[in-house]
Amino acid sequence: MQRRRLIAIAIYLIVSVLALFLVAGHGPWTGRVLFTVSQSHGMHTGDIPVILLWLAGMACSVALWRDDSP
């Protein structure tokens, strides 16, 4: 059980850092701006898949955390 929770924490940290790098980046794939937060920041169409994949990773992490099987 303890090992599964450590793996869940590792998944959470790795997926979160990767998502942060992708959302904060300014690559050619970012797409058009959906809404602006400030003059130099906003939500782009390329951020949507990153957020959806981050949510899927968090759901897997929670499922692993709650798994009681031996």
PyRosetta script that sets phi, psi and omega in degrees:
from pyrosetta import init, pose_from_sequence

init()
pose = pose_from_sequence("MQRRRLIAIAIYLIVSVLALFLVAGHGPWTGRVLFTVSQSHGMHTGDIPVILLWLAGMACSVALWRDDSP")
pose.set_psi(1, -44.3)
pose.set_omega(1, -179.7)
pose.set_phi(2, -62.8)
pose.set_psi(2, -39.0)
pose.set_omega(2, -180.0)
pose.set_phi(3, -63.4)
pose.set_psi(3, -41.3)
pose.set_omega(3, 179.3)
pose.set_phi(4, -63.2)
pose.set_psi(4, -38.3)
pose.set_omega(4, 179.6)
pose.set_phi(5, -69.2)
pose.set_psi(5, -37.0)
pose.set_omega(5, 175.9)
pose.set_phi(6, -65.3)
pose.set_psi(6, -39.3)
pose.set_omega(6, 176.5)
pose.set_phi(7, -64.9)
pose.set_psi(7, -41.0)
pose.set_omega(7, 178.7)
pose.set_phi(8, -61.6)
pose.set_psi(8, -41.6)
pose.set_omega(8, 178.2)
pose.set_phi(9, -65.4)
pose.set_psi(9, -41.5)
pose.set_omega(9, 178.8)
pose.set_phi(10, -62.8)
pose.set_psi(10, -43.3)
pose.set_omega(10, 177.6)
pose.set_phi(11, -60.7)
pose.set_psi(11, -45.5)
pose.set_omega(11, 179.5)
pose.set_phi(12, -56.9)
pose.set_psi(12, -48.6)
pose.set_omega(12, -177.3)
pose.set_phi(13, -67.4)
pose.set_psi(13, -45.5)
pose.set_omega(13, -178.2)
pose.set_phi(14, -64.1)
pose.set_psi(14, -48.4)
pose.set_omega(14, -178.4)
pose.set_phi(15, -65.5)
pose.set_psi(15, -38.1)
pose.set_omega(15, 180.0)
pose.set_phi(16, -66.7)
pose.set_psi(16, -42.6)
pose.set_omega(16, 179.3)
pose.set_phi(17, -66.1)
pose.set_psi(17, -43.4)
pose.set_omega(17, 178.2)
pose.set_phi(18, -62.7)
pose.set_psi(18, -41.7)
pose.set_omega(18, 178.4)
pose.set_phi(19, -63.8)
pose.set_psi(19, -40.5)
pose.set_omega(19, 178.3)
pose.set_phi(20, -61.8)
pose.set_psi(20, -43.3)
pose.set_omega(20, 177.8)
pose.set_phi(21, -62.0)
pose.set_psi(21, -41.2)
pose.set_omega(21, -178.2)
pose.set_phi(22, -70.9)
pose.set_psi(22, -41.5)
pose.set_omega(22, -178.9)
pose.set_phi(23, -71.0)
pose.set_psi(23, -37.1)
pose.set_omega(23, -177.9)
pose.set_phi(24, -78.4)
pose.set_psi(24, -16.1)
pose.set_omega(24, -178.2)
pose.set_phi(25, -72.5)
pose.set_psi(25, 164.1)
pose.set_omega(25, -179.0)
pose.set_phi(26, -127.4)
pose.set_psi(26, 56.4)
pose.set_omega(26, -179.6)
pose.set_phi(27, -81.6)
pose.set_psi(27, 173.0)
pose.set_omega(27, -179.0)
pose.set_phi(28, -69.2)
pose.set_psi(28, -14.3)
pose.set_omega(28, -177.9)
pose.set_phi(29, -89.1)
pose.set_psi(29, 1.3)
pose.set_omega(29, -174.2)
pose.set_phi(30, -63.5)
pose.set_psi(30, -29.8)
pose.set_omega(30, 177.9)
pose.set_phi(31, 80.6)
pose.set_psi(31, -170.7)
pose.set_omega(31, -177.3)
pose.set_phi(32, -77.5)
pose.set_psi(32, 160.0)
pose.set_omega(32, -179.4)
pose.set_phi(33, -80.2)
pose.set_psi(33, 127.3)
pose.set_omega(33, 177.1)
pose.set_phi(34, -85.0)
pose.set_psi(34, -45.0)
pose.set_omega(34, 172.5)
pose.set_phi(35, -153.0)
pose.set_psi(35, 152.5)
pose.set_omega(35, -175.2)
pose.set_phi(36, -102.3)
pose.set_psi(36, 134.3)
pose.set_omega(36, 175.9)
pose.set_phi(37, -94.6)
pose.set_psi(37, -41.9)
pose.set_omega(37, 175.0)
pose.set_phi(38, -147.7)
pose.set_psi(38, -174.5)
pose.set_omega(38, -178.8)
pose.set_phi(39, -62.0)
pose.set_psi(39, -31.5)
pose.set_omega(39, -176.9)
pose.set_phi(40, -113.1)
pose.set_psi(40, 4.9)
pose.set_omega(40, -177.9)
pose.set_phi(41, -134.2)
pose.set_psi(41, 148.2)
pose.set_omega(41, 177.4)
pose.set_phi(42, -177.0)
pose.set_psi(42, 179.3)
pose.set_omega(42, 178.7)
pose.set_phi(43, -99.2)
pose.set_psi(43, 124.9)
pose.set_omega(43, -179.2)
pose.set_phi(44, -107.3)
pose.set_psi(44, 162.6)
pose.set_omega(44, 178.0)
pose.set_phi(45, -62.8)
pose.set_psi(45, -30.0)
pose.set_omega(45, 177.6)
pose.set_phi(46, -70.6)
pose.set_psi(46, -15.2)
pose.set_omega(46, 178.6)
pose.set_phi(47, -79.3)
pose.set_psi(47, -23.2)
pose.set_omega(47, -175.7)
pose.set_phi(48, -62.2)
pose.set_psi(48, -49.5)
pose.set_omega(48, 177.6)
pose.set_phi(49, -61.2)
pose.set_psi(49, -35.3)
pose.set_omega(49, 178.8)
pose.set_phi(50, -62.8)
pose.set_psi(50, -45.1)
pose.set_omega(50, -179.8)
pose.set_phi(51, -65.9)
pose.set_psi(51, -41.4)
pose.set_omega(51, 179.0)
pose.set_phi(52, -64.4)
pose.set_psi(52, -42.0)
pose.set_omega(52, 177.4)
pose.set_phi(53, -68.2)
pose.set_psi(53, -34.4)
pose.set_omega(53, 176.0)
pose.set_phi(54, -63.6)
pose.set_psi(54, -43.7)
pose.set_omega(54, 178.1)
pose.set_phi(55, -61.7)
pose.set_psi(55, -40.3)
pose.set_omega(55, 177.2)
pose.set_phi(56, -63.4)
pose.set_psi(56, -41.8)
pose.set_omega(56, 177.1)
pose.set_phi(57, -63.4)
pose.set_psi(57, -39.2)
pose.set_omega(57, 177.9)
pose.set_phi(58, -67.2)
pose.set_psi(58, -38.1)
pose.set_omega(58, 177.5)
pose.set_phi(59, -63.8)
pose.set_psi(59, -40.7)
pose.set_omega(59, 176.8)
pose.set_phi(60, -65.3)
pose.set_psi(60, -39.1)
pose.set_omega(60, 178.9)
pose.set_phi(61, -64.0)
pose.set_psi(61, -43.0)
pose.set_omega(61, 178.0)
pose.set_phi(62, -65.2)
pose.set_psi(62, -41.6)
pose.set_omega(62, 179.0)
pose.set_phi(63, -62.5)
pose.set_psi(63, -41.3)
pose.set_omega(63, 178.1)
pose.set_phi(64, -66.5)
pose.set_psi(64, -39.1)
pose.set_omega(64, 179.2)
pose.set_phi(65, -62.5)
pose.set_psi(65, -40.8)
pose.set_omega(65, -176.0)
pose.set_phi(66, -85.9)
pose.set_psi(66, -8.6)
pose.set_omega(66, -177.1)
pose.set_phi(67, -68.8)
pose.set_psi(67, 122.3)
pose.set_omega(67, -178.1)
pose.set_phi(68, -102.8)
pose.set_psi(68, 2.5)
pose.set_omega(68, -177.4)
pose.set_phi(69, -68.9)
pose.set_psi(69, 148.8)
pose.set_omega(69, -177.4)
pose.set_phi(70, -70.5)
pose.dump_pdb("model.pdb")
